[in-house]
Amino acid sequence: MEYRRLGKTGYNVSIIGFGGIPIQQNTQEEADLLIKTCISQGINFIDTARGYTVSEELIGNALKKMNAKDIYIATKTMGRTYEAAKKDFEISYKNLGRETIDLYQFHNIAKIEDYNTVMGENGAMKFFKEMQKKGYIREIGLSSHSADLMNIALDSGEFSTMQFPINAVESQGFPLIEKAKKFDIGTIAMKPIAGGVLMNHGKESLKYILENKNLDVAIPGMWSLDEVMTNTSIGNNFIPLSDEEKAELLEEAKSLGTDFCRRCNYCQPCRVGINISQMFTLDLYKTKYNLVDWAEARYDTEKVKADECIKCGDCESRCPYHLPIINKLEGVSERFEGAR
């Protein structure tokens, strides 16, 4: 496995890390095997979050059974105030079962108002620094989907790492990681396969961003052993893209535009129980990848379908990409329900 220095943290991390969102759907037994396989293939950086339901607990339990110590664990809090961050940290600390959390991050800072709260007198940063001084947190980072916000954070000098969407579709991350490197801030690529929509060129998408030496680690979300083996094969035998592979990848990326779901699931929960990202994924399979019968069969198994949207708007207010989710669900309904 190829390793790179994660900025001023000094951590020597695998260029392929483990993204902890999809593991929520695994059993503990499955998670144990998944994490064990990741480590055996050279992964030593694992990213999770308090907001990923049982992800921290599954990962923590797996690592305890393995007595795995030479692994860097990163987690996050949506807490913006001192007390909210304290509450989240206590749960994360228990779930992960480690003496020190290697990287504790502010999760999805999207608005300047949130940033100002975090950095304010009774903000979460005050709690972070107290825990860092006591040795419970080693390094402090943040994640965001806003380039403007990330620029402000990089200029502050307060953070050891940055986590941002970087893939063949979303090029706004490349100037940010170049800037971060000048400040010796570690760079972490979330959504390296654009939330899975670059499924035809997943390996190529990882290679594409990792060819950029300003990037330290990519954290594709993984829940199956096949995904682990496919993704780690890139880090274990890194071969740059050929001109043909790069052209094909960029052609697919161009065809997607920007109006697509990255499956971050920040839009959830839905008041009526619609699995929003699943609706968009099945629609993608049907309309782009020509898996019509498969997509329709899977759609039929969903307990709550797209046409049951009550247009409350909760999901749209939480989407970091400001997608018109209500209109998009109407389109899904028309394509699936209208085909009957």
Backbone hydrogen bonds, N-H to C=O, Kabsch-Sander energy under -0.5 kcal/mol:
donor,donor_aa,acceptor,acceptor_aa,energy
2,E,235,G,-1.6
4,R,13,V,-2.7
6,L,11,Y,-3.1
7,G,5,R,-2.0
8,K,184,D,-2.5
9,T,6,L,-1.5
10,G,7,G,-1.7
13,V,4,R,-2.6
13,V,11,Y,-0.9
15,I,2,E,-2.4
17,G,15,I,-0.6
17,G,218,A,-3.5
18,F,45,F,-2.7
19,G,17,G,-0.6
19,G,220,P,-2.1
20,G,18,F,-0.5
20,G,47,D,-2.0
24,Q,21,I,-1.5
25,Q,22,P,-2.0
26,N,23,I,-2.0
31,A,27,T,-2.6
32,D,28,Q,-2.6
33,L,29,E,-1.7
34,L,30,E,-2.3
35,I,31,A,-2.8
36,K,32,D,-2.2
37,T,33,L,-2.3
38,C,34,L,-2.3
39,I,35,I,-2.3
40,S,36,K,-2.2
41,Q,37,T,-1.5
42,G,39,I,-1.6
43,I,38,C,-2.3
46,I,72,Y,-2.7
47,D,18,F,-3.0
48,T,74,A,-2.5
50,R,76,K,-2.2
52,Y,49,A,-1.5
53,T,51,G,-0.6
55,S,52,Y,-2.9
58,L,54,V,-2.6
59,I,55,S,-2.5
60,G,56,E,-3.1
61,N,57,E,-2.6
62,A,58,L,-2.0
63,L,59,I,-2.4
64,K,60,G,-2.1
65,K,61,N,-1.9
66,M,62,A,-1.3
67,N,63,L,-1.0
68,A,63,L,-1.8
69,K,67,N,-0.6
71,I,69,K,-1.0
72,Y,44,N,-3.4
73,I,71,I,-0.5
74,A,46,I,-2.9
75,T,103,L,-2.2
77,T,105,Q,-2.1
82,Y,122,N,-2.8
85,A,81,T,-2.4
86,K,82,Y,-2.2
87,K,83,E,-2.2
88,D,84,A,-2.1
89,F,85,A,-2.8
90,E,86,K,-2.1
91,I,87,K,-1.3
92,S,88,D,-2.8
93,Y,89,F,-3.2
94,K,90,E,-1.5
95,N,91,I,-2.8
96,L,92,S,-2.8
97,G,93,Y,-1.5
98,R,93,Y,-0.6
101,I,136,Y,-2.7
102,D,100,T,-0.6
103,L,73,I,-1.7
104,Y,139,E,-2.5
105,Q,75,T,-2.3
105,Q,103,L,-0.5
106,F,141,G,-2.0
107,H,77,T,-2.8
108,N,106,F,-0.6
109,I,143,S,-2.4
110,A,108,N,-0.7
115,Y,111,K,-2.1
116,N,112,I,-2.7
117,T,113,E,-1.8
118,V,114,D,-2.6
119,M,115,Y,-2.3
120,G,116,N,-0.6
120,G,117,T,-0.9
123,G,120,G,-1.7
124,A,80,R,-2.1
125,M,118,V,-2.1
126,K,123,G,-0.8
127,F,123,G,-0.9
128,F,124,A,-2.6
129,K,125,M,-2.6
130,E,126,K,-1.6
131,M,127,F,-2.4
132,Q,128,F,-2.4
133,K,129,K,-2.3
134,K,130,E,-1.6
135,G,131,M,-0.6
135,G,132,Q,-0.9
136,Y,131,M,-2.5
137,I,131,M,-1.1
138,R,101,I,-2.3
139,E,102,D,-1.2
141,G,104,Y,-2.0
142,L,161,T,-1.0
143,S,106,F,-2.8
144,S,163,Q,-1.8
147,A,145,H,-0.6
150,M,146,S,-2.3
151,N,147,A,-2.1
152,I,148,D,-1.6
153,A,149,L,-2.2
154,L,150,M,-2.7
155,D,151,N,-2.0
156,S,152,I,-1.0
156,S,153,A,-0.5
157,G,153,A,-0.7
157,G,154,L,-0.7
158,E,153,A,-0.6
160,S,140,I,-3.3
161,T,140,I,-0.8
162,M,186,G,-2.4
163,Q,142,L,-2.0
164,F,188,I,-2.1
166,I,190,M,-2.0
167,N,170,E,-1.0
171,S,169,V,-1.0
173,G,170,E,-0.8
174,F,171,S,-1.5
176,L,172,Q,-0.6
177,I,173,G,-2.1
178,E,174,F,-1.7
179,K,175,P,-2.1
180,A,176,L,-2.7
181,K,177,I,-1.9
182,K,178,E,-1.1
183,F,179,K,-1.0
183,F,180,A,-0.7
184,D,181,K,-1.2
185,I,180,A,-2.7
186,G,160,S,-2.8
188,I,162,M,-2.2
189,A,217,V,-2.8
190,M,164,F,-1.8
190,M,188,I,-0.8
194,A,191,K,-2.1
196,G,193,I,-0.9
197,V,194,A,-1.3
198,L,193,I,-1.7
199,M,196,G,-0.6
201,H,198,L,-1.6
202,G,199,M,-0.8
205,S,201,H,-2.2
206,L,202,G,-1.9
207,K,203,K,-2.3
208,Y,204,E,-2.7
209,I,205,S,-1.8
210,L,206,L,-2.2
211,E,207,K,-1.6
212,N,209,I,-1.0
213,K,211,E,-0.7
215,L,212,N,-1.9
216,D,187,T,-1.1
217,V,187,T,-1.5
218,A,15,I,-2.8
219,I,189,A,-2.5
222,M,19,G,-1.5
228,V,224,S,-1.8
229,M,225,L,-2.6
230,T,226,D,-2.5
231,N,227,E,-2.7
232,T,228,V,-2.7
233,S,229,M,-1.3
234,I,230,T,-0.6
234,I,231,N,-0.9
235,G,231,N,-0.9
236,N,232,T,-2.3
237,N,233,S,-1.0
246,K,242,S,-2.4
247,A,243,D,-2.1
248,E,244,E,-2.2
249,L,245,E,-2.4
250,L,246,K,-2.5
251,E,247,A,-1.7
252,E,248,E,-2.1
253,A,249,L,-2.6
254,K,250,L,-2.3
255,S,251,E,-1.7
256,L,252,E,-1.1
256,L,253,A,-0.7
257,G,253,A,-0.8
257,G,254,K,-0.6
260,F,258,T,-1.7
268,Q,265,N,-1.1
273,G,270,C,-0.8
275,N,304,V,-0.6
276,I,274,I,-1.5
279,M,275,N,-1.9
280,F,276,I,-1.8
281,T,277,S,-2.2
282,L,278,Q,-2.6
283,D,279,M,-1.8
284,L,280,F,-2.0
285,Y,281,T,-2.3
286,K,282,L,-2.0
287,T,283,D,-2.8
288,K,284,L,-2.6
289,Y,284,L,-1.6
291,L,285,Y,-2.7
292,V,290,N,-0.7
295,A,291,L,-2.7
296,E,292,V,-2.6
297,A,293,D,-2.2
298,R,294,W,-2.2
299,Y,295,A,-2.5
300,D,296,E,-2.0
301,T,297,A,-0.7
301,T,298,R,-0.7
302,E,298,R,-0.5
302,E,299,Y,-1.3
308,E,305,K,-2.0
309,C,306,A,-1.5
317,S,313,G,-1.7
318,R,314,D,-0.8
318,R,315,C,-0.8
319,C,315,C,-1.0
322,H,319,C,-1.4
325,I,323,L,-2.1
328,K,324,P,-2.3
329,L,325,I,-2.6
330,E,326,I,-1.8
331,G,327,N,-1.8
332,V,328,K,-2.1
333,S,329,L,-2.6
334,E,330,E,-2.2
335,R,331,G,-2.1
336,F,332,V,-2.2
337,E,333,S,-2.7
338,G,333,S,-0.9
338,G,334,E,-0.8
340,R,337,E,-1.3
